[in-house]
Each structure stands twice: as C-alpha cells, then as structure tokens.
Amino acid sequence: MGFREDYRRSRGLPVEQPKRNHLPRYEPHSGRHEAADVTPLPFEAPAPPRNWALHEGHSLDLIQTWPHELDLVVTDPPYAFGGSGTEHAVSATVATVLRETAARLRRGSWMVVLCASSHRSVSYMIEACRGLAEPVRYGFWCKPESRTKVRTPGWGWASVIAVAMRRGAKNRKDLPEPSQLDWVSAPVVTKGRRAQLPVSVADWAVAPFAVPGGTFLDPFAGSGMLPMAAARAGMVAHGFELNPPDGAA
Ligand SMILES: C[S@@+](CC[C@H](N)C(=O)[O-])C[C@H]1O[C@@H](n2cnc3c(N)ncnc32)[C@H](O)[C@@H]1O
C-alpha cells in the first residue's frame, strides 16, 4: 500500500484500484499468420534510382557529338600499344578516343586510364593525351592469383597500371587530390567470356577523384562497372560501349 492510498483512506475517500498491467496476456503464437497480420507491400517496389547510363555505339562516333563538359573520366580501354593490322586499328581508336575525351574535360579535372603493366602500353595512353592531360600519379591493381601472359624473366604476376592524368593547371581548389591511389588487390571477375572490373577496383579508381553532381564518362565501359562506381560516388555517370551486356544499355 502506498502513501497515496493511506492518505485517501485516512480521509474516508474512495481508494483507486491499482492499475492493471495493460499489456495483453502473452499467448504463445500458433506459428500461423492471418492475412490481416501482414503489412501489405506496395504493389510494385519502386526501382532504385539509376543515375548512370550506358550508350550503345562506337566511342569514336559517340564522343564527336557528346554535348557535355566532363568533370571526371575513368576508363579501362582495350590495352592499346600500337602494333600492326587489327591491333593497330584498335590502338589508333583508343588513342583518338582518349584524346577527344581529354579535350572535353574541364580544366583542372582528372582522367584515370587503366593500362597493361608494360612501359609500352602506359606510354601509348599517356602520349595519346599529350598537351591536353598530363600524367601525375600511378596506381596498381594487383591480381593475386593471375600470372602474366607476357613471358618476361622476373615478371610472374599480372597487374594493371592506373595512370592519373590532369587537364591543365592545378587551378581548381574544389577538385579532389588523389591521395588513395597507390594500389589495390583483387581477383579478376569474369562474366561468361567477358572480364569485368571487381567492384572494389572500380571504387578504388573512381572514388578518390569523384566530383559529386559532376559529369562522368567512361568511353570503353564494358559492363559499366566504372560508371556504376561514379554513380555510387554521387556523379551523373555515362559509359559508351560497342557491345553492352544484355539489358544494360
Ligand atoms: C577492357 S574492357 C572494359 C571492361 C569494363 N571496365 C568492365 O568492368 O566491364 C574494354 C571495352 O571496350 C569496348 N570497346 C572496344 N572498342 C570500342 C569502341 N570503339 N567503342 C566502344 N566500346 C569499345 C569493348 O567492347 C570492351 O567491353
């Protein structure tokens, strides 16, 4: 009996009944749910917003009519390095597209190009952009289980070099500095006959340079892993691809 009840009794006032526990009695559940127990889902769950697009076509054609200035380019082209015959044709396309793409970068913006880990391939990509974007920093994607196809003494492992180039002077203070590009290790991912960048590698190559709200382009986008990484980093992302995977374009 509490102080309040004692007081009311001493004054001849009615004593309130102690409040009962209002929680319902625990009934063990039968395990069955009636339809009314279940909160109905909306008829069709809304699709997550897709702020990236894959444009189907030849990147030489598409870049000619591309209407936007670019805030970031990250691309993983066919690994070009000159050569002859069809190899030369591919290399020439890559060089021309890289150059045309670099010309559409805003001044101070970054362009990251993945290359074969050979001096020849890296030089070829850099020379393609000479005078428009200059090399600033290298990073390495190490493929832990893969062996290189190039039979060079001393070089057993396969890796990819990412060259970070910058357009013009370092005159935009609002753009990021690439402090996180040294290396990443991730096994190769293949989908059917198509090799695609692992998500961790795509994020590694894009996130340090991302300009939220800015325009991103990968002119050799494959399955779109780099545009997707740019979209995750808050950019409006586009990719060009000759043979997009089913349903991606
Ligand atoms: C190394 S793969 C890119 C893989 C991509 N990063 C991914 O994660 O799926 C290069 C891509 O460039 C495409 N490609 C080659 N030449 C092209 C061209 N002229 N125009 C557009 N795409 C081209 C190829 O079809 C291939 O998918």
PDBQT file of the ligand as one rigid body, heavy atoms in Angstrom, charges set to zero:
ROOT
HETATM    1  C1  LIG A 301      38.684  -3.799 -71.011  1.00  0.00    +0.000 C 
HETATM    2  S1  LIG A 301      37.002  -3.768 -71.482  1.00  0.00    +0.000 S 
HETATM    3  C2  LIG A 301      36.209  -2.767 -70.260  1.00  0.00    +0.000 C 
HETATM    4  C3  LIG A 301      35.709  -3.593 -69.124  1.00  0.00    +0.000 C 
HETATM    5  C4  LIG A 301      34.915  -2.760 -68.137  1.00  0.00    +0.000 C 
HETATM    6  N1  LIG A 301      35.773  -1.881 -67.376  1.00  0.00    +0.000 N 
HETATM    7  C5  LIG A 301      34.098  -3.632 -67.195  1.00  0.00    +0.000 C 
HETATM    8  O1  LIG A 301      34.317  -3.586 -65.976  1.00  0.00    +0.000 OA
HETATM    9  O2  LIG A 301      33.229  -4.363 -67.670  1.00  0.00    +0.000 OA
HETATM   10  C6  LIG A 301      37.017  -2.676 -72.876  1.00  0.00    +0.000 C 
HETATM   11  C7  LIG A 301      35.666  -2.498 -73.511  1.00  0.00    +0.000 C 
HETATM   12  O3  LIG A 301      35.764  -1.568 -74.583  1.00  0.00    +0.000 OA
HETATM   13  C8  LIG A 301      34.816  -1.931 -75.574  1.00  0.00    +0.000 C 
HETATM   14  N2  LIG A 301      35.207  -1.290 -76.832  1.00  0.00    +0.000 N 
HETATM   15  C9  LIG A 301      36.262  -1.582 -77.619  1.00  0.00    +0.000 A 
HETATM   16  N3  LIG A 301      36.291  -0.749 -78.683  1.00  0.00    +0.000 NA
HETATM   17  C10 LIG A 301      35.229   0.079 -78.564  1.00  0.00    +0.000 A 
HETATM   18  C11 LIG A 301      34.726   1.155 -79.339  1.00  0.00    +0.000 A 
HETATM   19  N4  LIG A 301      35.323   1.546 -80.459  1.00  0.00    +0.000 N 
HETATM   20  N5  LIG A 301      33.615   1.785 -78.914  1.00  0.00    +0.000 NA
HETATM   21  C12 LIG A 301      33.000   1.405 -77.764  1.00  0.00    +0.000 A 
HETATM   22  N6  LIG A 301      33.426   0.396 -76.987  1.00  0.00    +0.000 NA
HETATM   23  C13 LIG A 301      34.530  -0.263 -77.385  1.00  0.00    +0.000 A 
HETATM   24  C14 LIG A 301      34.901  -3.442 -75.597  1.00  0.00    +0.000 C 
HETATM   25  O4  LIG A 301      33.702  -3.989 -76.134  1.00  0.00    +0.000 OA
HETATM   26  C15 LIG A 301      35.107  -3.775 -74.118  1.00  0.00    +0.000 C 
HETATM   27  O5  LIG A 301      33.874  -4.063 -73.494  1.00  0.00    +0.000 OA
ENDROOT
TORSDOF 0
